[in-house]
């Protein structure tokens, strides 16, 4: 399942955008969003999703259970 960013918790720090190996994160309307079609949970790149690892706000980058795994 791809990750999503909880917009109400996003501080727009942009740390996640630079770390995404799939270029799945972009800024939209003052916060960052993850393109679910590009998100692979960093499988094959890193041990843990990089958006989760670098986000300064806990539980802001979370699995989007409404969508199937890539």
Protein Blocks (a to p, Z undefined) as FASTA:
>chain_A
ZZdddfklpgolommmmmmmnlpacceehiacddfklpgohgokambdfklmmmmbghkb
ccdfkbccZZ
